[in-house]
């Protein structure tokens, strides 16, 4: 039993092997047991799992981490082999395995249970993007790249299975659900065409490091085409009002848009752009505190004295507050310059994990 476990008695294990059967029957068995996302899987035979394990120096029985659907449930412990099983099921190639292990090591569930139907987002940085031929250009956030698609799906499957399940009405309470959870919006950053430092460097890693960064929320999105010459600041302000107050803005910019932010606003560093976003995102305090998500999640922290929330609570009802902390705002460059499309994803940054540590 792990140090995270309580004295509660319930079944936590699944058999290491199931009895041989036809592919059709095994697919049905996996579905009936809730081990899949209800799309067909690659059956995790011992040979396929061993091929996956060959791409890491870590032993099959080494503990990778712990994960729970919510902070109120017991966290389950899982090994390298268990992660490999889910990677096979997702259709990932063995060479993708260190990236999937890094996601598993984060301890951040891609199947977290919140009634507001959140989802995860994964950004891959560093040389591993090219090693695995990941897509950071045209269609990077869509279903057009094997590595992007299956790494993200593996993250979802391992979260679902290795945290002890994700069953609607029991351990998953997302009211509407979220289709982003099929592959957790997994893509590589377009570092080569970005005018700024990549995300992992912003988070303290070296350019030559390979990493995965995990965001959580992904339930509110606003988008635009480029920055107009006259009213672009007002358009950005309007977009920011569409991001739910409990999340944080993550700007997902095509390289063309990134350059426009430099040309229009002089934001030659990410820090300058992030400061502008912080200063622009304003809302009357009364309206802000009336948001249900803010009442549920932000208000308790404010009453405990956590800043800057506590100061927002002191503002007058009609007094504008800058309601996204500067440290919570992020910028990622992705896209292939087909046009200056960009979006703001409501998603909180959770963690960046080294892929190299799991090779």
Secondary structure, 3 states (H helix, E strand, C coil): CCCCCCCCCCCCCCCCCCCCCCHHHHHHHHHHCCCCCCCCCCCCCHHHHHHHHCCCCCCCCCEEEEECCCCCCCCEEEEHHHHHHHHHHCCCCHHHHHHHHHHHHCCCCCCCCCCCCCEEEEEEECCHHHHCCCCCCCCCCCCCCHHHHHHHHHHHHHHHHHCCCCCECCCECCCCCCHHHHCCCEEECCCCCCCCCCHHHHCCCCCCCCEEEEEEEEEEEEEEECCCCCCHHHHHHHHHCCCCCCCCEEEEECHHHHHHHHHHHCCCCHHHHHHHHHHHCEEEHHHHHCCHHHHHHHHHHHHCCCCCHHHHHHCCCCCEEECCCHHHCEEEECCCCCCCEEEEEEEEEEEEEECHHHC
